[in-house]
Amino acid sequence: MAKLPKKLELKLEKRRQDNALRVLPQPQSLIDFSSNDYLGLAQKQDLANDVSKLLKENELNPNGSSGSRLLTGNHVMYKELEDFLAKYHNSEAALVFNSGYDANIGFFSSVPQRGDIVFYDELVHASIRDGIKIGNARSYKFTHNDMEKLSKVIERSRNDLDEDAEIYIVTESVFSMDGDTPDLKALAQFCSENNYHLIVDEAHALGVFGEGKGLISQLGLEKEIFARIITFGKALGSHGAAVLCSNALKRYLVNFARSLIYTTALSPHTIASVLVAYSYMMKNGGIQRKKLRFNIDYFKERIRTLEIQDNFINSDSAIHCLILSGNKKVKQLSEQLQEAGFDVKPILSPTVKEGEERLRFCLHSYNTKEEIANLLQIVKTYI
Ligand SMILES: Cc1ncc(COP(=O)(O)O)c(C=O)c1O
């Protein structure tokens, strides 16, 4: 095989030295405290059976979609799903993308224009940052969940603002690497008072909050938000994503979001699996969410009892993070937990800032009280 160019070799070597080399893990049968399958839907055999039935009923291609959505890939299941999503999520329209990564790339690279400004929470997902980087608008980050700092950053940039500049503000309703939440009501009010466009990524709130509909729905803010990003690979246990927005914005994205246009559409099977997952969630999601909520509350109660709560980021979501500065330390504890049978992943720098390396505990409806208690006991002895 051809030799890796020297510059790339050096970058890998630097990763090795920093204890930050990423490798693809082998599947393990450990107790799951790391997947995004918050409600256990990814594992349900009856859902898989319903997907096959739905495909047969609709006489759909069981395999690929055969082309881009703008060519041959826009099979009938797309319309069914998008109509459903718009209604269910109380949005004018919905546009399905192949993944949350694609949705964010497509949205942020095409919507903010040259002369516009995007203000983004410093901890937003890599896909949002990548999308912004591809686009032509200027961008500034603001301190995590800090509205005062946001106002100040906007104020500072006011001098060099074009007259017709649009301002976009982007955050997540549940932060993927912290599990915490901004003051969405205040943020929505601030944006509507100032005519700014607020975009909220709901990847980790869908299925968990608002009877499954997300935090924006729980707070009744649907009409205040310019666009919501929802993803189906997490609590829905499937794959893909959607932008919830106005009809006009959907029309724009269909014309300009390159990650929608220049890629093969999702297969009928994937879209059917999203429809089936929603249908399951509407029928049985309440029970799964109750179990998940019990586990979240129990986890929080245990860390308080063990007096280790100060080492955790305060969170009410399914994601709980223990900050343990240094890649070496987080890797060590993660290995100890894995040896004891628990799958807990270390989040290393550069994925998070140096000094803020962490263990990320994802809780699920199917974790047990005993599992949580035993897991936290090990954590307690380590820190
Ligand atoms: C906040 C957030 N947005 C978007 C994505 C990307 O979603 P997907 O996995 O569907 O590409 C993720 C996934 O990690 C995420 O955490």
The ligand as an ORCA input file, in Angstrom:
! r2SCAN-3c Opt
* xyz 0 1
  C     -26.427     17.709     19.074
  C     -26.201     16.798     17.914
  N     -26.553     17.224     16.689
  C     -26.366     16.458     15.616
  C     -25.806     15.208     15.715
  C     -25.588     14.395     14.500
  O     -26.642     13.487     14.345
  P     -26.460     12.163     13.527
  O     -25.846     11.168     14.448
  O     -27.847     11.800     13.104
  O     -25.570     12.474     12.372
  C     -25.449     14.712     16.964
  C     -24.876     13.357     17.076
  O     -23.980     13.055     17.756
  C     -25.635     15.531     18.099
  O     -25.271     15.115     19.310
*
